[in-house]
Amino acid sequence: MKRRTLLATGGAAVLTMGAGLGLLPRNQQTGLLPGAANAQEATGELPEVIEMVVGNPLAKVEVIEYASFTCPHCASFNANQHKLLKENYIDTNLIRFVYREVYFDRPGLWASMIARCTDNTEFFFAFSDLLYQQQREWLASGDPATIIQDLRRLGKTAGLDDAALDACLSDAAKAEALYTWYQDNAERDGINSTPSFMIDGEKYSNMNYDEFAAILDEKLG
């Protein structure tokens, strides 16, 4: 797998990826990160990507959701199945639940950069909820500049100020780390659609709540 590089052009950092898995075309530029006027090619070790985990860290059953903030099916899952899973399995400490982003497009990466602005789990999941609830609105324009402004508006609603948003969206090394992390995860677990799930190491596609609950109940014994 080729190393991803960050190039500075026209006063903005352009995130350019190497060979991927097909979820994004090869060598596609994945977006302009505002505020990175002096970004240079990342060197050395990339920053660590924090796993976003809720539930019981010692639970016998682990569920990993792979999802994209721009995916309508993921928004539907978040509004329906996930709420029931949270009520009946996560909040009751029966399972360990991990959320991992998939980057189909530039807006999905931008949304993730803001969600991970503080690297705080509580903020991440609360902001993820907001992103999914208002997904149609912040994606409606189809215009990158407008989408970024709408994402910044949501970030301010969640309590971030302009300085924090500028810093998060211009963190080229973190953007590269996130994309590398996503590609490595997707390659290892064979993720090619969202939402997808790994339940104790076994891959599942999207399903209704009753099917999900039946699998969890069987594994929980």
Residue frames as qw, qx, qy, qz and C-alpha x, y, z in Angstrom:
[[0.000, 0.889, 0.458, 0.000, 0.00, 0.00, 0.00],
 [0.418, 0.460, -0.038, 0.782, 1.51, 3.37, -0.97],
 [0.281, -0.416, -0.461, 0.732, 1.95, 6.01, 1.68],
 [0.114, 0.876, 0.443, 0.153, -0.52, 8.88, 1.53],
 [0.449, -0.018, -0.070, 0.891, 1.01, 12.35, 1.18],
 [0.011, -0.866, -0.403, 0.296, -0.12, 15.86, 2.00],
 [0.475, 0.261, 0.269, 0.796, 0.60, 18.56, -0.55],
 [0.031, -0.674, -0.288, 0.680, 0.27, 22.31, -0.08],
 [0.283, 0.316, 0.547, 0.722, -1.29, 24.12, -3.04],
 [0.106, -0.589, -0.355, -0.718, -2.84, 27.54, -3.34],
 [0.195, -0.401, 0.398, -0.801, -2.76, 28.18, 0.41],
 [0.816, -0.213, 0.182, -0.505, -4.74, 25.06, 1.31],
 [0.292, -0.344, 0.892, 0.022, -3.71, 21.53, 2.16],
 [0.767, 0.219, -0.333, -0.503, -4.78, 19.01, -0.45],
 [0.620, -0.301, 0.707, -0.159, -5.05, 15.50, 0.95],
 [0.638, 0.451, -0.498, -0.376, -3.91, 13.10, -1.76],
 [0.807, -0.268, 0.491, -0.187, -4.24, 9.37, -1.21],
 [0.018, 0.404, -0.855, -0.325, -2.30, 6.51, -2.71],
 [0.445, -0.045, -0.800, -0.400, -3.73, 3.23, -3.91],
 [0.486, -0.184, 0.461, -0.719, -6.88, 2.36, -2.04],
 [0.348, 0.067, 0.924, -0.141, -9.51, -0.35, -1.82],
 [0.003, 0.337, 0.758, 0.559, -11.96, 0.93, -4.39],
 [0.106, -0.737, -0.596, 0.302, -14.19, 2.82, -1.98],
 [0.098, 0.884, -0.071, -0.452, -12.48, 5.90, -3.41],
 [0.785, 0.604, -0.056, 0.126, -10.90, 6.03, -6.87],
 [0.789, -0.132, -0.016, 0.600, -7.11, 5.67, -6.97],
 [0.414, 0.009, 0.034, 0.910, -5.20, 8.89, -6.37],
 [0.096, -0.778, -0.465, -0.410, -8.40, 10.89, -5.83],
 [0.104, 0.287, -0.356, 0.884, -7.94, 14.15, -3.98],
 [0.335, -0.514, -0.786, 0.081, -10.11, 13.86, -0.91],
 [0.152, -0.892, -0.414, -0.101, -10.51, 17.52, -0.21],
 [0.231, 0.593, -0.214, 0.741, -9.35, 20.93, 0.83],
 [0.549, -0.540, -0.527, 0.360, -8.75, 21.35, 4.53],
 [0.053, 0.906, 0.093, 0.409, -9.32, 25.05, 5.29],
 [0.433, -0.876, 0.182, -0.106, -6.76, 26.96, 7.31],
 [0.861, -0.267, 0.285, 0.328, -3.75, 24.81, 6.44],
 [0.402, 0.905, -0.122, -0.063, -1.92, 27.47, 4.45],
 [0.036, 0.760, -0.647, 0.041, 1.48, 26.33, 5.62],
 [0.929, -0.130, 0.319, -0.138, 0.88, 22.59, 5.59],
 [0.165, 0.627, -0.731, -0.211, 3.89, 20.55, 4.59],
 [0.766, 0.094, -0.607, -0.189, 4.24, 16.91, 3.62],
 [0.762, -0.563, 0.195, -0.253, 3.78, 14.80, 6.74],
 [0.507, 0.482, -0.688, 0.191, 6.95, 13.09, 7.90],
 [0.046, -0.268, 0.819, -0.505, 7.71, 10.54, 10.58],
 [0.035, -0.293, -0.941, 0.165, 5.08, 8.76, 12.58],
 [0.286, -0.475, -0.401, -0.729, 1.45, 9.71, 12.10],
 [0.340, -0.299, 0.489, -0.746, -0.60, 10.60, 15.21],
 [0.056, 0.126, 0.980, -0.146, -2.50, 7.81, 16.91],
 [0.449, -0.283, -0.411, -0.741, -6.17, 7.41, 15.98],
 [0.286, -0.117, 0.707, -0.636, -8.33, 7.03, 19.07],
 [0.214, -0.277, -0.902, -0.254, -10.88, 4.21, 18.99],
 [0.409, -0.236, 0.104, -0.875, -14.37, 5.47, 19.83],
 [0.405, -0.124, -0.905, 0.049, -15.80, 2.92, 22.27],
 [0.491, -0.346, 0.231, -0.765, -18.88, 2.79, 24.50],
 [0.901, -0.171, -0.304, -0.259, -20.38, 0.08, 26.66],
 [0.795, -0.547, 0.262, 0.017, -18.52, -2.44, 28.76],
 [0.264, 0.753, -0.592, -0.117, -14.79, -2.57, 27.86],
 [0.197, -0.328, 0.917, -0.114, -14.61, -6.06, 29.36],
 [0.792, 0.206, 0.214, -0.533, -17.77, -7.44, 27.72],
 [0.623, -0.097, 0.752, 0.192, -17.52, -10.90, 26.17],
 [0.533, 0.586, 0.552, 0.261, -19.13, -9.65, 22.93],
 [0.174, -0.489, 0.158, 0.840, -17.65, -6.85, 20.80],
 [0.494, 0.710, 0.493, 0.090, -19.57, -5.07, 18.03],
 [0.271, -0.362, 0.259, 0.853, -17.71, -2.85, 15.56],
 [0.468, 0.766, 0.419, -0.139, -19.80, -0.64, 13.30],
 [0.378, -0.098, 0.401, 0.829, -18.25, 0.61, 10.07],
 [0.217, 0.809, 0.540, -0.080, -20.20, 3.63, 8.85],
 [0.339, 0.222, 0.198, 0.893, -19.94, 6.84, 6.85],
 [0.034, 0.478, 0.412, -0.775, -21.38, 10.14, 8.01],
 [0.306, 0.325, -0.308, -0.840, -22.61, 10.75, 4.44],
 [0.172, -0.065, -0.947, -0.263, -24.37, 7.37, 4.11],
 [0.546, -0.261, -0.095, -0.790, -28.22, 7.56, 4.29],
 [0.813, -0.188, -0.539, -0.116, -28.47, 3.91, 5.40],
 [0.485, 0.013, -0.579, 0.655, -26.09, 4.71, 8.25],
 [0.202, -0.207, 0.187, -0.939, -28.26, 7.65, 9.30],
 [0.740, -0.234, -0.321, -0.542, -31.29, 5.36, 9.29],
 [0.744, -0.098, -0.615, 0.243, -29.45, 2.75, 11.34],
 [0.237, 0.130, -0.465, 0.843, -28.37, 5.40, 13.83],
 [0.401, -0.208, 0.054, -0.891, -31.94, 6.67, 14.23],
 [0.842, -0.139, -0.210, -0.476, -33.51, 3.24, 14.60],
 [0.905, -0.039, -0.406, 0.118, -31.54, 0.04, 15.26],
 [0.454, 0.308, -0.485, 0.681, -28.72, 1.76, 17.10],
 [0.356, -0.471, 0.224, -0.775, -31.03, 3.46, 19.57],
 [0.906, -0.266, -0.092, -0.316, -32.46, 0.09, 20.56],
 [0.820, 0.160, -0.405, 0.371, -29.01, -1.49, 20.72],
 [0.140, 0.465, -0.402, 0.776, -27.87, 1.35, 22.95],
 [0.601, -0.426, 0.137, -0.662, -30.85, 0.95, 25.26],
 [0.952, -0.171, -0.010, -0.254, -30.76, -2.83, 25.51],
 [0.942, 0.079, -0.113, 0.307, -27.12, -3.83, 25.05],
 [0.458, 0.503, -0.238, 0.693, -24.72, -0.88, 25.29],
 [0.265, -0.619, 0.228, -0.704, -26.11, 1.06, 28.25],
 [0.884, -0.384, 0.053, -0.262, -26.71, -2.22, 30.10],
 [0.186, -0.706, 0.683, 0.028, -23.01, -3.11, 29.67],
 [0.911, 0.080, 0.395, -0.090, -23.72, -6.32, 27.81],
 [0.797, 0.429, 0.188, 0.381, -21.49, -5.45, 24.83],
 [0.347, -0.538, 0.202, 0.741, -18.48, -3.38, 23.86],
 [0.528, 0.753, 0.388, 0.059, -19.44, -1.13, 20.93],
 [0.413, -0.391, 0.310, 0.762, -16.82, 0.41, 18.64],
 [0.491, 0.817, 0.253, -0.168, -17.59, 2.97, 15.91],
 [0.494, -0.288, 0.458, 0.681, -15.19, 3.24, 12.96],
 [0.388, 0.725, 0.023, -0.568, -15.58, 5.71, 10.14],
 [0.647, 0.239, 0.575, 0.439, -15.45, 4.84, 6.45],
 [0.017, 0.642, -0.103, -0.760, -14.45, 7.65, 4.08],
 [0.594, 0.510, 0.590, 0.196, -16.37, 7.43, 0.81],
 [0.297, 0.783, 0.252, 0.485, -15.88, 11.12, 0.10],
 [0.288, 0.357, -0.274, 0.845, -14.43, 14.42, 1.26],
 [0.442, -0.554, 0.016, -0.705, -17.45, 15.55, 3.37],
 [0.893, -0.342, -0.288, -0.050, -17.30, 12.31, 5.34],
 [0.686, 0.066, -0.322, 0.650, -13.68, 13.02, 6.24],
 [0.003, 0.469, -0.123, 0.875, -14.41, 16.64, 7.14],
 [0.681, -0.527, -0.162, -0.482, -17.27, 15.54, 9.40],
 [0.892, -0.220, -0.313, 0.240, -14.99, 13.04, 11.10],
 [0.458, 0.304, -0.271, 0.791, -12.28, 15.67, 11.64],
 [0.294, -0.509, 0.104, -0.802, -14.78, 17.80, 13.57],
 [0.852, -0.387, -0.237, -0.263, -16.29, 14.86, 15.46],
 [0.868, -0.144, -0.241, 0.411, -12.77, 13.93, 16.58],
 [0.163, 0.818, -0.129, 0.536, -11.77, 17.52, 17.30],
 [0.421, -0.704, 0.395, -0.414, -11.46, 16.90, 21.04],
 [0.482, 0.214, -0.847, 0.063, -10.75, 13.15, 20.85],
 [0.330, -0.103, 0.649, -0.678, -13.40, 12.87, 23.54],
 [0.008, -0.191, -0.964, -0.184, -15.71, 9.84, 23.29],
 [0.125, 0.610, 0.646, -0.442, -18.74, 11.59, 24.74],
 [0.195, 0.637, -0.124, -0.736, -18.38, 14.53, 22.33],
 [0.035, 0.216, -0.819, -0.530, -17.76, 12.19, 19.39],
 [0.034, 0.348, 0.934, 0.080, -20.95, 10.18, 19.84],
 [0.129, 0.698, 0.447, -0.545, -23.07, 13.26, 20.62],
 [0.155, 0.596, -0.319, -0.721, -21.77, 15.04, 17.51],
 [0.032, -0.029, 0.918, 0.394, -22.21, 11.89, 15.42],
 [0.155, 0.559, 0.782, -0.228, -25.87, 11.88, 16.43],
 [0.155, 0.748, 0.102, -0.638, -26.15, 15.52, 15.32],
 [0.024, 0.397, -0.664, -0.633, -24.44, 14.75, 12.00],
 [0.054, 0.203, 0.950, 0.232, -26.84, 11.92, 11.26],
 [0.140, 0.654, 0.625, -0.402, -29.93, 13.84, 12.39],
 [0.227, 0.836, 0.018, -0.500, -29.08, 16.74, 10.07],
 [0.567, -0.119, 0.644, 0.501, -27.35, 14.75, 7.34],
 [0.422, 0.645, 0.561, 0.301, -29.69, 15.89, 4.57],
 [0.017, -0.985, -0.130, 0.112, -29.32, 19.53, 5.52],
 [0.318, -0.771, 0.390, 0.391, -25.52, 19.77, 5.66],
 [0.485, -0.068, 0.729, 0.478, -25.08, 17.68, 2.49],
 [0.465, 0.693, 0.512, -0.202, -27.93, 19.34, 0.56],
 [0.197, 0.860, -0.177, -0.437, -25.93, 21.95, -1.37],
 [0.911, 0.278, 0.183, 0.244, -23.41, 19.54, -2.89],
 [0.344, 0.840, -0.199, 0.369, -20.97, 22.46, -2.84],
 [0.730, -0.039, -0.472, 0.493, -17.76, 21.76, -0.87],
 [0.142, 0.282, -0.280, 0.906, -17.43, 25.31, 0.51],
 [0.557, -0.399, -0.085, -0.724, -21.05, 25.36, 1.64],
 [0.864, -0.235, -0.446, -0.021, -20.79, 21.89, 3.18],
 [0.544, 0.076, -0.471, 0.690, -17.76, 22.97, 5.20],
 [0.151, -0.323, 0.174, -0.918, -19.61, 26.05, 6.43],
 [0.749, -0.345, -0.244, -0.510, -22.62, 23.93, 7.40],
 [0.817, -0.125, -0.493, 0.271, -20.32, 21.50, 9.25],
 [0.282, 0.205, -0.381, 0.857, -18.71, 24.43, 11.05],
 [0.457, -0.395, -0.034, -0.796, -22.18, 25.62, 12.05],
 [0.867, -0.298, -0.364, -0.166, -22.93, 22.20, 13.54],
 [0.655, 0.068, -0.475, 0.584, -19.56, 22.26, 15.30],
 [0.027, -0.315, 0.260, -0.912, -20.45, 25.58, 16.92],
 [0.705, -0.376, -0.212, -0.562, -23.83, 24.19, 17.93],
 [0.887, -0.184, -0.402, 0.132, -21.91, 21.42, 19.70],
 [0.553, -0.813, -0.015, 0.183, -19.75, 23.95, 21.56],
 [0.711, -0.027, 0.201, 0.673, -16.64, 24.38, 19.41],
 [0.058, 0.871, 0.030, -0.487, -15.39, 27.87, 18.57],
 [0.624, 0.766, -0.135, -0.075, -13.79, 29.12, 15.35],
 [0.021, -0.741, 0.670, -0.040, -10.26, 28.63, 16.65],
 [0.606, -0.176, 0.766, -0.124, -10.92, 25.00, 17.54],
 [0.781, 0.505, 0.340, -0.138, -12.60, 24.33, 14.20],
 [0.401, 0.841, -0.355, -0.073, -9.75, 25.96, 12.28],
 [0.227, -0.588, 0.774, -0.060, -7.24, 23.83, 14.14],
 [0.706, 0.045, 0.691, -0.150, -9.15, 20.61, 13.61],
 [0.736, 0.623, 0.244, -0.108, -9.86, 21.12, 9.93],
 [0.372, 0.844, -0.387, 0.013, -6.27, 22.14, 9.17],
 [0.563, -0.517, 0.644, -0.032, -4.65, 19.20, 10.97],
 [0.650, 0.502, -0.469, -0.325, -3.20, 17.54, 7.87],
 [0.136, 0.344, -0.915, 0.162, -1.28, 14.89, 9.80],
 [0.447, 0.085, 0.725, -0.517, -4.43, 13.79, 11.60],
 [0.715, 0.449, -0.022, -0.536, -6.36, 13.68, 8.33],
 [0.502, 0.478, -0.707, -0.143, -3.70, 11.43, 6.82],
 [0.098, -0.201, 0.907, -0.356, -3.68, 9.25, 9.94],
 [0.615, 0.219, 0.470, -0.594, -7.44, 8.85, 9.78],
 [0.728, 0.480, -0.255, -0.417, -7.42, 7.88, 6.12],
 [0.317, 0.430, -0.843, 0.060, -4.57, 5.41, 6.65],
 [0.304, -0.065, 0.803, -0.508, -6.40, 3.93, 9.66],
 [0.714, 0.334, 0.203, -0.581, -9.62, 3.62, 7.63],
 [0.648, 0.494, -0.512, -0.274, -7.87, 1.88, 4.73],
 [0.133, 0.332, -0.906, 0.226, -6.06, -0.54, 7.02],
 [0.467, 0.071, 0.671, -0.572, -9.29, -1.39, 8.87],
 [0.730, 0.418, 0.014, -0.541, -11.29, -1.80, 5.66],
 [0.519, 0.477, -0.693, -0.152, -8.67, -4.02, 4.05],
 [0.029, -0.233, 0.911, -0.338, -8.31, -6.24, 7.12],
 [0.405, 0.219, 0.723, -0.516, -12.06, -6.67, 7.69],
 [0.191, 0.250, 0.813, 0.490, -13.18, -6.68, 4.03],
 [0.154, 0.661, 0.469, -0.565, -15.39, -3.60, 4.36],
 [0.194, 0.097, 0.559, 0.800, -16.88, -2.47, 1.04],
 [0.248, -0.586, -0.492, -0.594, -20.29, -1.08, 2.06],
 [0.043, 0.024, -0.577, 0.815, -21.86, 0.77, 4.97],
 [0.413, -0.665, 0.550, -0.292, -23.11, 0.16, 7.48],
 [0.787, 0.143, -0.600, 0.020, -21.20, -3.07, 8.03],
 [0.611, -0.656, 0.285, -0.339, -20.54, -4.82, 11.32],
 [0.509, 0.286, -0.784, 0.211, -17.95, -7.06, 12.88],
 [0.726, -0.511, 0.126, -0.443, -19.47, -9.06, 15.73],
 [0.747, -0.453, 0.484, 0.052, -16.77, -10.96, 17.56],
 [0.272, -0.438, 0.699, 0.496, -14.68, -10.98, 14.40],
 [0.372, 0.346, 0.822, 0.257, -17.47, -12.11, 12.05],
 [0.042, 0.110, -0.237, -0.964, -18.66, -9.74, 9.32],
 [0.224, 0.585, 0.767, -0.136, -22.35, -8.85, 8.89],
 [0.089, 0.349, 0.363, 0.859, -24.15, -6.46, 6.55],
 [0.312, -0.153, 0.190, -0.918, -26.94, -4.08, 7.55],
 [0.311, -0.295, -0.900, -0.078, -29.87, -5.79, 9.28],
 [0.430, -0.656, -0.216, -0.582, -32.99, -4.99, 11.27],
 [0.287, -0.589, 0.532, -0.537, -32.97, -4.80, 15.04],
 [0.908, -0.182, 0.210, -0.313, -34.56, -8.21, 15.64],
 [0.894, 0.341, -0.224, 0.185, -31.89, -9.93, 13.54],
 [0.241, 0.643, -0.486, 0.541, -29.15, -8.00, 15.34],
 [0.548, -0.494, 0.415, -0.532, -30.58, -8.81, 18.77],
 [0.988, -0.013, 0.016, -0.153, -30.87, -12.52, 17.92],
 [0.725, 0.447, -0.374, 0.367, -27.18, -12.68, 16.97],
 [0.022, -0.599, 0.494, -0.629, -26.14, -10.84, 20.14],
 [0.763, -0.364, 0.257, -0.467, -28.35, -12.99, 22.37],
 [0.979, 0.127, -0.157, 0.039, -26.88, -16.16, 20.90],
 [0.558, 0.489, -0.427, 0.517, -23.33, -14.93, 21.45],
 [0.256, -0.561, 0.418, -0.667, -24.10, -13.71, 24.95],
 [0.386, -0.040, -0.917, 0.092, -25.59, -17.12, 25.78]]
